[in-house]
Amino acid sequence: MGVRHAREYADILKELTEAVSEVEGSYTFFEMEEEEWAALGADDRHEVMEALADDVFFGLGEQPVIEVGRGAITYHPKHHVIEVSHGDNVTRMIRLT
C-alpha cells in the first residue's frame, strides 16, 4: 500500500523529523533509555530522529497509527496529511501534496 505523496520525499522527511523530535520520549521508539539519549550529541540525535521519521513514514503505509514516545503519528489518506499528536492535541500536520 504505502503512503501516497506528491511532495518531494526529502521535504516531507525534513518536516516529519522536526515533528517527531518534538514528541516527548520519541527516542524510546528505538528502545533507548533516557541516559543513552542524553549522552548523544546534537548530530547523532538528529540522525536518530531522521531514522525514526523514515521508519514511521513507511510504517504508516501498513498501519495508519503509530505510537511514538508519548505521542502518536497518524496517516489520513483522504486528507493527504500525516498528523502528529500528543494526547488529544495535534501538534503538527504534514501535508503530503
N, C-alpha and C positions, 0 to 999 in steps of 0.2 A: 504494500500500500504506500506508505511514505507520506511525508508532509509536503504538500504541494506548495510551491512558491514561485513567484515571478521576479522577485527582487534578487539581486546578487547574493549568493550564499555568504560571502565574506562579510557583507553589511549586516545580514541577519545574525551571523555568528558574533560579530562585534557587539551588537545590542544585547543579545542573549547572554553573552559573557558578562557584560556590565550588570545585567539584571540578576543573574544568579549569584554574582559577587555580593549583592546587597541582601541576599536571603540569609538570615541568621542561621549559623550552623551548617551552611551548604557543604562545607568540606566533609561532613560526616557521610555524604553520599559515597565517598571512597573509603569509608570506614577509618578515617583519620581521627586521631584524638586531638583535643584542643592544644595540647603541648606540641604535637607534631606540626600542626598548622602554625602555631606561634613561632616555631623555630625556622619557618621558611622565610626567605627574602621576598621582596616585592615581585621580582621577575618570576620566581618559582610559583608564587601564589597565583599570579596571572595565568601561567601555563596550566595550573591545576583547574582554574575556573574556566579556561577556554576548553580544556578537555571535557569538563563537566557539561558545558553548554553544547558541545558537539555530540556527546553521548545522549543528552536529553533530547536534542533536536531529532536525532534518528530514532530514539526510543519512542517518541511521540507518534511515529508512524505505526507503531504496533499497539500502543496503549495511549489513550487520549489524556490521561492524567498521570503525572509522575511526581511523587513526593521528594522534595529536596530540603534537607535540614528541617527547619520549622515552617517551610512553605510548600507550595505546590505549583507545578508548571502544567498548564492545560492548553491543549490544541483545540481550537474551534474552527473546523474546516469550513463551515458555512460562512463564517465571517472573515476567513483568511487571516487569523491572528493567533498568536501564542500569548497567553495570559500568565503573568507571574503574580502569585498572591501569597499573602501571609495572613493566615486565619481567614476572616471574611473580607479582608481588604485587598483589593487589586493594587499592586504596586507598580506594575509595568505592563503595557500592551505593546507587542512587537508585531508590526504589520508584515505580512508575507507577500503583498502585492504592491 
